[in-house]
Amino acid sequence: MIIRLPSRYTFADWQQAIEILKQGLESAEVTGKLWIIQSGSIQEYRPIEPDL
């Protein structure tokens, strides 16, 4: 999991990121996934699968 904050983050930015993380953990399984938390949302990294 990666939490991306602004370069000059505030305590409020940190609090918002943690709240988003808590909400995500309550609604989804994170095991084996890479979550990127930034700008009020969670993005899940998925590698591009090559066409077979």
Helices and strands as residue ranges (DSSP letters): E 2-3, H 11-27, E 34-38, E 41-45
